[in-house]
Amino acid sequence: MGSTDRVIRVILAIVFALLYFTGTVSGTLGLVLLILGAIFLLTSVVSFCPLYAPFGISTCKKA
């Protein structure tokens, strides 16, 4: 996973958390966004997205 991909995921995770915790988005949609944000944050930390592997996607710059 490339650094741009990681930064975008962290930003989205923060936005989703802010939307949920400020009450802008609530209910089922809020929980789904919160869980999705947690997944984005986790995949950013470990630098691996399990959905990229089966599709052969790589966001890393080639050396």
VEXMILO-711556 format. One record per residue: x, y, z of N, C-alpha, C, CB in turn; residue in one letter. Coordinates in steps of 0.02 Angstrom, whole numbers, padded with zeros to 5 digits, always signed. Glycine has a CB too. Layout:
VEXMILO-711556
XYZXYZXYZXYZA ...
end
This chain:
VEXMILO-711556
+00042-00058+00000+00000+00000+00000+00045+00062+00000-00048+00000+00061M +00030+00107-00045+00069+00168-00051+00052+00219+00003+00059+00199-00118G +00096+00267+00011+00087+00317+00064+00026+00361+00051+00149+00361+00070S +00011+00377-00012-00048+00417-00027-00111+00380-00008-00050+00435-00103T -00113+00315-00022-00170+00273-00004-00179+00272+00071-00161+00202-00031D -00124+00266+00108-00127+00264+00181-00153+00330+00209-00058+00248+00210R -00130+00386+00182-00151+00451+00207-00226+00462+00194-00110+00508+00173V -00249+00444+00135-00320+00450+00118-00363+00409+00165-00332+00429+00045I -00341+00348+00179-00379+00305+00225-00382+00334+00295-00347+00235+00228R -00327+00362+00319-00327+00392+00386-00374+00453+00388-00255+00412+00408V -00371+00494+00337-00415+00553+00334-00488+00532+00333-00399+00595+00271I -00504+00481+00292-00573+00457+00290-00595+00429+00358-00581+00403+00236L -00551+00393+00391-00567+00366+00457-00582+00421+00506-00509+00322+00483A -00543+00475+00504-00554+00532+00549-00620+00566+00533-00496+00582+00543I -00635+00575+00469-00698+00607+00448-00757+00565+00470-00700+00618+00372V -00754+00499+00460-00808+00455+00480-00819+00457+00555-00794+00382+00458F -00764+00458+00594-00769+00461+00667-00800+00527+00689-00700+00451+00699A -00779+00582+00658-00807+00648+00675-00881+00651+00659-00770+00703+00638L -00901+00624+00602-00972+00624+00584-01013+00584+00634-00981+00594+00514L -00985+00528+00657-01022+00486+00704-01025+00519+00773-00990+00417+00709Y -00967+00541+00799-00965+00566+00867-00995+00635+00876-00894+00567+00891F -01003+00673+00822-01038+00737+00827-01113+00729+00817-01010+00787+00776T -01135+00669+00800-01206+00656+00791-01232+00675+00723-01244+00693+00843G -01188+00693+00677-01210+00711+00609-01240+00651+00574-01152+00739+00569T -01207+00593+00584-01232+00530+00556-01242+00483+00615-01182+00500+00503V -01301+00453+00619-01315+00409+00675-01351+00346+00650-01358+00444+00728S -01369+00304+00696-01405+00243+00680-01361+00193+00644-01465+00259+00637G -01391+00153+00602-01356+00100+00567-01302+00129+00521-01405+00058+00526T -01317+00182+00485-01268+00212+00440-01208+00237+00480-01299+00269+00401L -01220+00266+00537-01166+00290+00580-01121+00234+00602-01194+00326+00639G -01150+00178+00623-01111+00121+00644-01071+00091+00587-01156+00068+00675L -01102+00088+00529-01067+00061+00470-01007+00105+00453-01115+00056+00409V -01016+00171+00454-00961+00217+00440-00906+00211+00493-00986+00288+00437L -00926+00203+00557-00877+00196+00610-00836+00132+00602-00912+00196+00678L -00869+00078+00585-00833+00014+00573-00789+00020+00512-00884-00044+00565I -00814+00050+00459-00774+00059+00399-00713+00103+00413-00817+00090+00342L -00721+00154+00453-00666+00197+00473-00614+00158+00512-00691+00256+00514G -00637+00114+00557-00590+00073+00596-00551+00026+00550-00628+00032+00650A -00584-00002+00500-00551-00046+00452-00500-00006+00412-00602-00079+00405I -00519+00054+00389-00471+00097+00353-00410+00112+00395-00506+00162+00331F -00421+00129+00459-00366+00145+00503-00321+00084+00514-00393+00171+00570L -00350+00027+00524-00312-00035+00535-00270-00053+00473-00358-00093+00553L -00301-00049+00415-00264-00067+00354-00209-00016+00339-00312-00072+00294T -00219+00046+00361-00166+00097+00352-00107+00082+00398-00194+00167+00367S -00121+00062+00459-00068+00047+00507-00026-00013+00485-00098+00034+00576V -00059-00065+00460-00022-00125+00440+00002-00122+00367-00066-00187+00449V -00018-00070+00331+00002-00060+00260-00017-00118+00215+00077-00049+00256S -00074-00147+00228-00098-00203+00187-00173-00202+00183-00073-00271+00215F -00199-00207+00122-00272-00211+00112-00287-00280+00084-00298-00154+00065C -00325-00321+00120-00340-00388+00097-00380-00390+00032-00377-00425+00151P -00415-00337+00015-00453-00336-00047-00409-00323-00108-00508-00284-00044L -00351-00293-00097-00306-00280-00153-00273-00343-00180-00252-00231-00132Y -00257-00390-00137-00220-00451-00156-00255-00492-00210-00208-00494-00095A -00319-00511-00201-00351-00553-00252-00359-00519-00320-00419-00575-00227P -00362-00452-00319-00371-00416-00381-00305-00392-00411-00417-00357-00370F -00250-00405-00377-00185-00386-00403-00172-00311-00403-00176-00412-00471G -00205-00275-00358-00198-00203-00355-00139-00185-00309-00263-00169-00331I -00099-00137-00331-00045-00113-00289-00041-00037-00297+00023-00146-00309S -00039-00002-00241-00034+00071-00243+00036+00094-00225-00086+00103-00196T +00082+00046-00219+00152+00063-00204+00186+00087-00269+00191+00002-00174C +00230+00135-00260+00269+00158-00317+00320+00105-00334+00303+00226-00303K +00330+00094-00398+00380+00044-00419+00449+00075-00414+00366+00021-00492K +00495+00036-00387+00564+00060-00377+00605+00059-00439+00599+00020-00324A 
end
